[in-house]
């Protein structure tokens, strides 16, 4: 099942609205890179663990 992380679920002064979806490891990697490059966080194992804990299952829309 694809996983999703949404910046709107995290406290942010910038009001970022980015959503990242994909396979779990892809999402964690991309979200950590985004958190570091856009939000000034340090890409660390602790950050990646926090991101992983916040992942949600992607809700599939009916087509």
mmCIF file of the N, C-alpha and C atoms, coordinates in Angstrom:
data_MODEL
# 
_entry.id   MODEL 
# 
loop_
_atom_site.group_PDB 
_atom_site.id 
_atom_site.type_symbol 
_atom_site.label_atom_id 
_atom_site.label_alt_id 
_atom_site.label_comp_id 
_atom_site.label_asym_id 
_atom_site.label_entity_id 
_atom_site.label_seq_id 
_atom_site.pdbx_PDB_ins_code 
_atom_site.Cartn_x 
_atom_site.Cartn_y 
_atom_site.Cartn_z 
_atom_site.occupancy 
_atom_site.B_iso_or_equiv 
_atom_site.pdbx_formal_charge 
_atom_site.auth_seq_id 
_atom_site.auth_comp_id 
_atom_site.auth_asym_id 
_atom_site.auth_atom_id 
_atom_site.pdbx_PDB_model_num 
ATOM 1   N N  . UNK A 1 1  ? 0.828   -1.178 0.000   1.00 0.00 ? 1  UNK A N  1 
ATOM 2   C CA . UNK A 1 1  ? 0.000   0.000  0.000   1.00 0.00 ? 1  UNK A CA 1 
ATOM 3   C C  . UNK A 1 1  ? 0.875   1.245  0.000   1.00 0.00 ? 1  UNK A C  1 
ATOM 4   N N  . UNK A 1 2  ? 0.493   2.207  -0.825  1.00 0.00 ? 2  UNK A N  1 
ATOM 5   C CA . UNK A 1 2  ? 1.241   3.463  -0.884  1.00 0.00 ? 2  UNK A CA 1 
ATOM 6   C C  . UNK A 1 2  ? 1.036   4.251  0.403   1.00 0.00 ? 2  UNK A C  1 
ATOM 7   N N  . UNK A 1 3  ? 2.059   5.018  0.761   1.00 0.00 ? 3  UNK A N  1 
ATOM 8   C CA . UNK A 1 3  ? 2.036   5.843  1.968   1.00 0.00 ? 3  UNK A CA 1 
ATOM 9   C C  . UNK A 1 3  ? 2.030   7.314  1.577   1.00 0.00 ? 3  UNK A C  1 
ATOM 10  N N  . UNK A 1 4  ? 1.544   8.142  2.499   1.00 0.00 ? 4  UNK A N  1 
ATOM 11  C CA . UNK A 1 4  ? 1.427   9.582  2.262   1.00 0.00 ? 4  UNK A CA 1 
ATOM 12  C C  . UNK A 1 4  ? 1.945   10.336 3.474   1.00 0.00 ? 4  UNK A C  1 
ATOM 13  N N  . UNK A 1 5  ? 2.635   11.432 3.224   1.00 0.00 ? 5  UNK A N  1 
ATOM 14  C CA . UNK A 1 5  ? 2.987   12.393 4.263   1.00 0.00 ? 5  UNK A CA 1 
ATOM 15  C C  . UNK A 1 5  ? 2.574   13.767 3.736   1.00 0.00 ? 5  UNK A C  1 
ATOM 16  N N  . UNK A 1 6  ? 2.006   14.565 4.616   1.00 0.00 ? 6  UNK A N  1 
ATOM 17  C CA . UNK A 1 6  ? 1.454   15.867 4.219   1.00 0.00 ? 6  UNK A CA 1 
ATOM 18  C C  . UNK A 1 6  ? 2.022   16.924 5.149   1.00 0.00 ? 6  UNK A C  1 
ATOM 19  N N  . UNK A 1 7  ? 2.664   17.940 4.594   1.00 0.00 ? 7  UNK A N  1 
ATOM 20  C CA . UNK A 1 7  ? 3.253   19.004 5.416   1.00 0.00 ? 7  UNK A CA 1 
ATOM 21  C C  . UNK A 1 7  ? 2.200   19.715 6.265   1.00 0.00 ? 7  UNK A C  1 
ATOM 22  N N  . UNK A 1 8  ? 0.966   19.708 5.819   1.00 0.00 ? 8  UNK A N  1 
ATOM 23  C CA . UNK A 1 8  ? -0.088  20.382 6.585   1.00 0.00 ? 8  UNK A CA 1 
ATOM 24  C C  . UNK A 1 8  ? -0.332  19.711 7.931   1.00 0.00 ? 8  UNK A C  1 
ATOM 25  N N  . UNK A 1 9  ? 0.148   18.462 8.094   1.00 0.00 ? 9  UNK A N  1 
ATOM 26  C CA . UNK A 1 9  ? -0.010  17.750 9.361   1.00 0.00 ? 9  UNK A CA 1 
ATOM 27  C C  . UNK A 1 9  ? 1.081   18.095 10.366  1.00 0.00 ? 9  UNK A C  1 
ATOM 28  N N  . UNK A 1 10 ? 2.081   18.842 9.934   1.00 0.00 ? 10 UNK A N  1 
ATOM 29  C CA . UNK A 1 10 ? 3.206   19.192 10.797  1.00 0.00 ? 10 UNK A CA 1 
ATOM 30  C C  . UNK A 1 10 ? 3.173   20.677 11.109  1.00 0.00 ? 10 UNK A C  1 
ATOM 31  N N  . UNK A 1 11 ? 3.580   21.058 12.325  1.00 0.00 ? 11 UNK A N  1 
ATOM 32  C CA . UNK A 1 11 ? 3.647   22.488 12.633  1.00 0.00 ? 11 UNK A CA 1 
ATOM 33  C C  . UNK A 1 11 ? 4.651   23.173 11.711  1.00 0.00 ? 11 UNK A C  1 
ATOM 34  N N  . UNK A 1 12 ? 4.245   24.278 11.101  1.00 0.00 ? 12 UNK A N  1 
ATOM 35  C CA . UNK A 1 12 ? 5.122   24.966 10.165  1.00 0.00 ? 12 UNK A CA 1 
ATOM 36  C C  . UNK A 1 12 ? 4.748   26.441 10.094  1.00 0.00 ? 12 UNK A C  1 
ATOM 37  N N  . UNK A 1 13 ? 5.759   27.282 10.179  1.00 0.00 ? 13 UNK A N  1 
ATOM 38  C CA . UNK A 1 13 ? 5.531   28.718 10.046  1.00 0.00 ? 13 UNK A CA 1 
ATOM 39  C C  . UNK A 1 13 ? 5.303   29.107 8.595   1.00 0.00 ? 13 UNK A C  1 
ATOM 40  N N  . UNK A 1 14 ? 5.763   28.279 7.673   1.00 0.00 ? 14 UNK A N  1 
ATOM 41  C CA . UNK A 1 14 ? 5.681   28.629 6.254   1.00 0.00 ? 14 UNK A CA 1 
ATOM 42  C C  . UNK A 1 14 ? 4.329   28.308 5.641   1.00 0.00 ? 14 UNK A C  1 
ATOM 43  N N  . UNK A 1 15 ? 3.527   27.490 6.315   1.00 0.00 ? 15 UNK A N  1 
ATOM 44  C CA . UNK A 1 15 ? 2.229   27.112 5.757   1.00 0.00 ? 15 UNK A CA 1 
ATOM 45  C C  . UNK A 1 15 ? 2.358   26.197 4.552   1.00 0.00 ? 15 UNK A C  1 
ATOM 46  N N  . UNK A 1 16 ? 3.405   25.401 4.504   1.00 0.00 ? 16 UNK A N  1 
ATOM 47  C CA . UNK A 1 16 ? 3.667   24.497 3.383   1.00 0.00 ? 16 UNK A CA 1 
ATOM 48  C C  . UNK A 1 16 ? 2.501   23.517 3.210   1.00 0.00 ? 16 UNK A C  1 
ATOM 49  N N  . UNK A 1 17 ? 2.140   23.262 1.956   1.00 0.00 ? 17 UNK A N  1 
ATOM 50  C CA . UNK A 1 17 ? 1.023   22.368 1.659   1.00 0.00 ? 17 UNK A CA 1 
ATOM 51  C C  . UNK A 1 17 ? 1.441   21.143 0.851   1.00 0.00 ? 17 UNK A C  1 
ATOM 52  N N  . UNK A 1 18 ? 2.729   20.865 0.773   1.00 0.00 ? 18 UNK A N  1 
ATOM 53  C CA . UNK A 1 18 ? 3.214   19.743 -0.023  1.00 0.00 ? 18 UNK A CA 1 
ATOM 54  C C  . UNK A 1 18 ? 2.728   18.414 0.531   1.00 0.00 ? 18 UNK A C  1 
ATOM 55  N N  . UNK A 1 19 ? 2.287   17.533 -0.360  1.00 0.00 ? 19 UNK A N  1 
ATOM 56  C CA . UNK A 1 19 ? 1.940   16.155 -0.023  1.00 0.00 ? 19 UNK A CA 1 
ATOM 57  C C  . UNK A 1 19 ? 2.808   15.243 -0.877  1.00 0.00 ? 19 UNK A C  1 
ATOM 58  N N  . UNK A 1 20 ? 3.376   14.221 -0.250  1.00 0.00 ? 20 UNK A N  1 
ATOM 59  C CA . UNK A 1 20 ? 4.231   13.266 -0.947  1.00 0.00 ? 20 UNK A CA 1 
ATOM 60  C C  . UNK A 1 20 ? 3.618   11.882 -0.775  1.00 0.00 ? 20 UNK A C  1 
ATOM 61  N N  . UNK A 1 21 ? 3.472   11.139 -1.877  1.00 0.00 ? 21 UNK A N  1 
ATOM 62  C CA . UNK A 1 21 ? 2.892   9.802  -1.828  1.00 0.00 ? 21 UNK A CA 1 
ATOM 63  C C  . UNK A 1 21 ? 3.749   8.832  -2.628  1.00 0.00 ? 21 UNK A C  1 
ATOM 64  N N  . UNK A 1 22 ? 3.813   7.599  -2.166  1.00 0.00 ? 22 UNK A N  1 
ATOM 65  C CA . UNK A 1 22 ? 4.553   6.564  -2.876  1.00 0.00 ? 22 UNK A CA 1 
ATOM 66  C C  . UNK A 1 22 ? 4.835   5.404  -1.946  1.00 0.00 ? 22 UNK A C  1 
ATOM 67  N N  . UNK A 1 23 ? 5.800   4.586  -2.329  1.00 0.00 ? 23 UNK A N  1 
ATOM 68  C CA . UNK A 1 23 ? 6.223   3.489  -1.469  1.00 0.00 ? 23 UNK A CA 1 
ATOM 69  C C  . UNK A 1 23 ? 6.895   4.080  -0.226  1.00 0.00 ? 23 UNK A C  1 
ATOM 70  N N  . UNK A 1 24 ? 6.792   3.387  0.891   1.00 0.00 ? 24 UNK A N  1 
ATOM 71  C CA . UNK A 1 24 ? 7.236   3.926  2.177   1.00 0.00 ? 24 UNK A CA 1 
ATOM 72  C C  . UNK A 1 24 ? 8.647   4.504  2.153   1.00 0.00 ? 24 UNK A C  1 
ATOM 73  N N  . UNK A 1 25 ? 9.616   3.752  1.675   1.00 0.00 ? 25 UNK A N  1 
ATOM 74  C CA . UNK A 1 25 ? 10.997  4.240  1.682   1.00 0.00 ? 25 UNK A CA 1 
ATOM 75  C C  . UNK A 1 25 ? 11.178  5.463  0.789   1.00 0.00 ? 25 UNK A C  1 
ATOM 76  N N  . UNK A 1 26 ? 10.479  5.502  -0.340  1.00 0.00 ? 26 UNK A N  1 
ATOM 77  C CA . UNK A 1 26 ? 10.540  6.668  -1.228  1.00 0.00 ? 26 UNK A CA 1 
ATOM 78  C C  . UNK A 1 26 ? 10.002  7.915  -0.538  1.00 0.00 ? 26 UNK A C  1 
ATOM 79  N N  . UNK A 1 27 ? 8.877   7.746  0.144   1.00 0.00 ? 27 UNK A N  1 
ATOM 80  C CA . UNK A 1 27 ? 8.241   8.887  0.812   1.00 0.00 ? 27 UNK A CA 1 
ATOM 81  C C  . UNK A 1 27 ? 9.121   9.402  1.942   1.00 0.00 ? 27 UNK A C  1 
ATOM 82  N N  . UNK A 1 28 ? 9.672   8.502  2.734   1.00 0.00 ? 28 UNK A N  1 
ATOM 83  C CA . UNK A 1 28 ? 10.535  8.920  3.842   1.00 0.00 ? 28 UNK A CA 1 
ATOM 84  C C  . UNK A 1 28 ? 11.742  9.676  3.306   1.00 0.00 ? 28 UNK A C  1 
ATOM 85  N N  . UNK A 1 29 ? 12.373  9.158  2.272   1.00 0.00 ? 29 UNK A N  1 
ATOM 86  C CA . UNK A 1 29 ? 13.549  9.807  1.691   1.00 0.00 ? 29 UNK A CA 1 
ATOM 87  C C  . UNK A 1 29 ? 13.201  11.189 1.143   1.00 0.00 ? 29 UNK A C  1 
ATOM 88  N N  . UNK A 1 30 ? 12.136  11.267 0.353   1.00 0.00 ? 30 UNK A N  1 
ATOM 89  C CA . UNK A 1 30 ? 11.740  12.543 -0.257  1.00 0.00 ? 30 UNK A CA 1 
ATOM 90  C C  . UNK A 1 30 ? 11.305  13.547 0.801   1.00 0.00 ? 30 UNK A C  1 
ATOM 91  N N  . UNK A 1 31 ? 10.580  13.089 1.814   1.00 0.00 ? 31 UNK A N  1 
ATOM 92  C CA . UNK A 1 31 ? 10.115  13.993 2.868   1.00 0.00 ? 31 UNK A CA 1 
ATOM 93  C C  . UNK A 1 31 ? 11.286  14.520 3.691   1.00 0.00 ? 31 UNK A C  1 
ATOM 94  N N  . UNK A 1 32 ? 12.268  13.677 3.955   1.00 0.00 ? 32 UNK A N  1 
ATOM 95  C CA . UNK A 1 32 ? 13.450  14.118 4.705   1.00 0.00 ? 32 UNK A CA 1 
ATOM 96  C C  . UNK A 1 32 ? 14.234  15.147 3.895   1.00 0.00 ? 32 UNK A C  1 
ATOM 97  N N  . UNK A 1 33 ? 14.393  14.907 2.605   1.00 0.00 ? 33 UNK A N  1 
ATOM 98  C CA . UNK A 1 33 ? 15.093  15.865 1.747   1.00 0.00 ? 33 UNK A CA 1 
ATOM 99  C C  . UNK A 1 33 ? 14.334  17.188 1.685   1.00 0.00 ? 33 UNK A C  1 
ATOM 100 N N  . UNK A 1 34 ? 13.006  17.115 1.599   1.00 0.00 ? 34 UNK A N  1 
ATOM 101 C CA . UNK A 1 34 ? 12.179  18.323 1.577   1.00 0.00 ? 34 UNK A CA 1 
ATOM 102 C C  . UNK A 1 34 ? 12.295  19.075 2.906   1.00 0.00 ? 34 UNK A C  1 
ATOM 103 N N  . UNK A 1 35 ? 12.209  18.337 4.019   1.00 0.00 ? 35 UNK A N  1 
ATOM 104 C CA . UNK A 1 35 ? 12.299  18.963 5.336   1.00 0.00 ? 35 UNK A CA 1 
ATOM 105 C C  . UNK A 1 35 ? 13.632  19.683 5.512   1.00 0.00 ? 35 UNK A C  1 
ATOM 106 N N  . UNK A 1 36 ? 14.701  19.102 4.980   1.00 0.00 ? 36 UNK A N  1 
ATOM 107 C CA . UNK A 1 36 ? 16.019  19.719 5.093   1.00 0.00 ? 36 UNK A CA 1 
ATOM 108 C C  . UNK A 1 36 ? 16.157  20.929 4.160   1.00 0.00 ? 36 UNK A C  1 
ATOM 109 N N  . UNK A 1 37 ? 15.766  20.770 2.912   1.00 0.00 ? 37 UNK A N  1 
ATOM 110 C CA . UNK A 1 37 ? 16.014  21.842 1.940   1.00 0.00 ? 37 UNK A CA 1 
ATOM 111 C C  . UNK A 1 37 ? 15.032  23.007 2.059   1.00 0.00 ? 37 UNK A C  1 
ATOM 112 N N  . UNK A 1 38 ? 13.798  22.727 2.457   1.00 0.00 ? 38 UNK A N  1 
ATOM 113 C CA . UNK A 1 38 ? 12.784  23.784 2.513   1.00 0.00 ? 38 UNK A CA 1 
ATOM 114 C C  . UNK A 1 38 ? 12.570  24.308 3.927   1.00 0.00 ? 38 UNK A C  1 
ATOM 115 N N  . UNK A 1 39 ? 12.570  23.403 4.902   1.00 0.00 ? 39 UNK A N  1 
ATOM 116 C CA . UNK A 1 39 ? 12.221  23.796 6.266   1.00 0.00 ? 39 UNK A CA 1 
ATOM 117 C C  . UNK A 1 39 ? 13.421  23.942 7.196   1.00 0.00 ? 39 UNK A C  1 
ATOM 118 N N  . UNK A 1 40 ? 14.628  23.655 6.700   1.00 0.00 ? 40 UNK A N  1 
ATOM 119 C CA . UNK A 1 40 ? 15.840  23.873 7.487   1.00 0.00 ? 40 UNK A CA 1 
ATOM 120 C C  . UNK A 1 40 ? 16.140  22.811 8.530   1.00 0.00 ? 40 UNK A C  1 
ATOM 121 N N  . UNK A 1 41 ? 15.458  21.667 8.471   1.00 0.00 ? 41 UNK A N  1 
ATOM 122 C CA . UNK A 1 41 ? 15.754  20.577 9.404   1.00 0.00 ? 41 UNK A CA 1 
ATOM 123 C C  . UNK A 1 41 ? 17.033  19.867 8.978   1.00 0.00 ? 41 UNK A C  1 
ATOM 124 N N  . UNK A 1 42 ? 17.633  19.155 9.890   1.00 0.00 ? 42 UNK A N  1 
ATOM 125 C CA . UNK A 1 42 ? 18.790  18.327 9.573   1.00 0.00 ? 42 UNK A CA 1 
ATOM 126 C C  . UNK A 1 42 ? 18.283  16.939 9.201   1.00 0.00 ? 42 UNK A C  1 
ATOM 127 N N  . UNK A 1 43 ? 18.698  16.460 8.037   1.00 0.00 ? 43 UNK A N  1 
ATOM 128 C CA . UNK A 1 43 ? 18.315  15.117 7.599   1.00 0.00 ? 43 UNK A CA 1 
ATOM 129 C C  . UNK A 1 43 ? 19.096  14.120 8.451   1.00 0.00 ? 43 UNK A C  1 
ATOM 130 N N  . UNK A 1 44 ? 18.404  13.485 9.360   1.00 0.00 ? 44 UNK A N  1 
ATOM 131 C CA . UNK A 1 44 ? 19.048  12.572 10.308  1.00 0.00 ? 44 UNK A CA 1 
ATOM 132 C C  . UNK A 1 44 ? 18.187  11.325 10.461  1.00 0.00 ? 44 UNK A C  1 
ATOM 133 N N  . UNK A 1 45 ? 18.745  10.274 11.051  1.00 0.00 ? 45 UNK A N  1 
ATOM 134 C CA . UNK A 1 45 ? 17.929  9.082  11.321  1.00 0.00 ? 45 UNK A CA 1 
ATOM 135 C C  . UNK A 1 45 ? 16.724  9.400  12.209  1.00 0.00 ? 45 UNK A C  1 
ATOM 136 N N  . UNK A 1 46 ? 16.899  10.323 13.141  1.00 0.00 ? 46 UNK A N  1 
ATOM 137 C CA . UNK A 1 46 ? 15.789  10.697 14.020  1.00 0.00 ? 46 UNK A CA 1 
ATOM 138 C C  . UNK A 1 46 ? 14.666  11.368 13.231  1.00 0.00 ? 46 UNK A C  1 
ATOM 139 N N  . UNK A 1 47 ? 15.018  12.259 12.304  1.00 0.00 ? 47 UNK A N  1 
ATOM 140 C CA . UNK A 1 47 ? 14.011  12.915 11.468  1.00 0.00 ? 47 UNK A CA 1 
ATOM 141 C C  . UNK A 1 47 ? 13.285  11.881 10.621  1.00 0.00 ? 47 UNK A C  1 
ATOM 142 N N  . UNK A 1 48 ? 14.029  10.967 10.028  1.00 0.00 ? 48 UNK A N  1 
ATOM 143 C CA . UNK A 1 48 ? 13.403  9.936  9.188   1.00 0.00 ? 48 UNK A CA 1 
ATOM 144 C C  . UNK A 1 48 ? 12.492  9.020  10.008  1.00 0.00 ? 48 UNK A C  1 
ATOM 145 N N  . UNK A 1 49 ? 12.876  8.730  11.254  1.00 0.00 ? 49 UNK A N  1 
ATOM 146 C CA . UNK A 1 49 ? 12.004  7.937  12.123  1.00 0.00 ? 49 UNK A CA 1 
ATOM 147 C C  . UNK A 1 49 ? 10.713  8.692  12.432  1.00 0.00 ? 49 UNK A C  1 
ATOM 148 N N  . UNK A 1 50 ? 10.826  9.985  12.691  1.00 0.00 ? 50 UNK A N  1 
ATOM 149 C CA . UNK A 1 50 ? 9.643   10.803 12.969  1.00 0.00 ? 50 UNK A CA 1 
ATOM 150 C C  . UNK A 1 50 ? 8.720   10.841 11.751  1.00 0.00 ? 50 UNK A C  1 
ATOM 151 N N  . UNK A 1 51 ? 9.300   11.003 10.580  1.00 0.00 ? 51 UNK A N  1 
ATOM 152 C CA . UNK A 1 51 ? 8.508   11.005 9.344   1.00 0.00 ? 51 UNK A CA 1 
ATOM 153 C C  . UNK A 1 51 ? 7.814   9.654  9.176   1.00 0.00 ? 51 UNK A C  1 
ATOM 154 N N  . UNK A 1 52 ? 8.562   8.580  9.367   1.00 0.00 ? 52 UNK A N  1 
ATOM 155 C CA . UNK A 1 52 ? 8.005   7.234  9.203   1.00 0.00 ? 52 UNK A CA 1 
ATOM 156 C C  . UNK A 1 52 ? 6.817   7.012  10.151  1.00 0.00 ? 52 UNK A C  1 
ATOM 157 N N  . UNK A 1 53 ? 6.934   7.498  11.385  1.00 0.00 ? 53 UNK A N  1 
ATOM 158 C CA . UNK A 1 53 ? 5.835   7.348  12.347  1.00 0.00 ? 53 UNK A CA 1 
ATOM 159 C C  . UNK A 1 53 ? 4.595   8.138  11.923  1.00 0.00 ? 53 UNK A C  1 
ATOM 160 N N  . UNK A 1 54 ? 4.785   9.215  11.159  1.00 0.00 ? 54 UNK A N  1 
ATOM 161 C CA . UNK A 1 54 ? 3.666   10.048 10.744  1.00 0.00 ? 54 UNK A CA 1 
ATOM 162 C C  . UNK A 1 54 ? 3.028   9.655  9.424   1.00 0.00 ? 54 UNK A C  1 
ATOM 163 N N  . UNK A 1 55 ? 3.541   8.614  8.772   1.00 0.00 ? 55 UNK A N  1 
ATOM 164 C CA . UNK A 1 55 ? 2.988   8.198  7.491   1.00 0.00 ? 55 UNK A CA 1 
ATOM 165 C C  . UNK A 1 55 ? 1.566   7.687  7.637   1.00 0.00 ? 55 UNK A C  1 
ATOM 166 N N  . UNK A 1 56 ? 0.780   7.942  6.617   1.00 0.00 ? 56 UNK A N  1 
ATOM 167 C CA . UNK A 1 56 ? -0.596  7.436  6.566   1.00 0.00 ? 56 UNK A CA 1 
ATOM 168 C C  . UNK A 1 56 ? -0.757  6.603  5.303   1.00 0.00 ? 56 UNK A C  1 
ATOM 169 N N  . UNK A 1 57 ? -1.711  5.710  5.320   1.00 0.00 ? 57 UNK A N  1 
ATOM 170 C CA . UNK A 1 57 ? -2.029  4.964  4.109   1.00 0.00 ? 57 UNK A CA 1 
ATOM 171 C C  . UNK A 1 57 ? -2.736  5.888  3.132   1.00 0.00 ? 57 UNK A C  1 
ATOM 172 N N  . UNK A 1 58 ? -2.411  5.749  1.862   1.00 0.00 ? 58 UNK A N  1 
ATOM 173 C CA . UNK A 1 58 ? -3.048  6.572  0.843   1.00 0.00 ? 58 UNK A CA 1 
ATOM 174 C C  . UNK A 1 58 ? -4.505  6.149  0.698   1.00 0.00 ? 58 UNK A C  1 
ATOM 175 N N  . UNK A 1 59 ? -5.383  7.109  0.711   1.00 0.00 ? 59 UNK A N  1 
ATOM 176 C CA . UNK A 1 59 ? -6.793  6.820  0.489   1.00 0.00 ? 59 UNK A CA 1 
ATOM 177 C C  . UNK A 1 59 ? -7.042  6.862  -1.002  1.00 0.00 ? 59 UNK A C  1 
ATOM 178 N N  . UNK A 1 60 ? -7.541  5.778  -1.531  1.00 0.00 ? 60 UNK A N  1 
ATOM 179 C CA . UNK A 1 60 ? -7.797  5.692  -2.953  1.00 0.00 ? 60 UNK A CA 1 
ATOM 180 C C  . UNK A 1 60 ? -9.147  6.313  -3.264  1.00 0.00 ? 60 UNK A C  1 
ATOM 181 N N  . UNK A 1 61 ? -9.177  7.119  -4.295  1.00 0.00 ? 61 UNK A N  1 
ATOM 182 C CA . UNK A 1 61 ? -10.442 7.713  -4.697  1.00 0.00 ? 61 UNK A CA 1 
ATOM 183 C C  . UNK A 1 61 ? -11.144 6.774  -5.695  1.00 0.00 ? 61 UNK A C  1 
ATOM 184 N N  . UNK A 1 62 ? -12.424 6.825  -5.697  1.00 0.00 ? 62 UNK A N  1 
ATOM 185 C CA . UNK A 1 62 ? -13.211 6.019  -6.614  1.00 0.00 ? 62 UNK A CA 1 
ATOM 186 C C  . UNK A 1 62 ? -13.183 6.688  -7.969  1.00 0.00 ? 62 UNK A C  1 
ATOM 187 N N  . UNK A 1 63 ? -12.878 5.932  -8.999  1.00 0.00 ? 63 UNK A N  1 
ATOM 188 C CA . UNK A 1 63 ? -12.778 6.515  -10.349 1.00 0.00 ? 63 UNK A CA 1 
ATOM 189 C C  . UNK A 1 63 ? -13.947 6.140  -11.175 1.00 0.00 ? 63 UNK A C  1 
# 
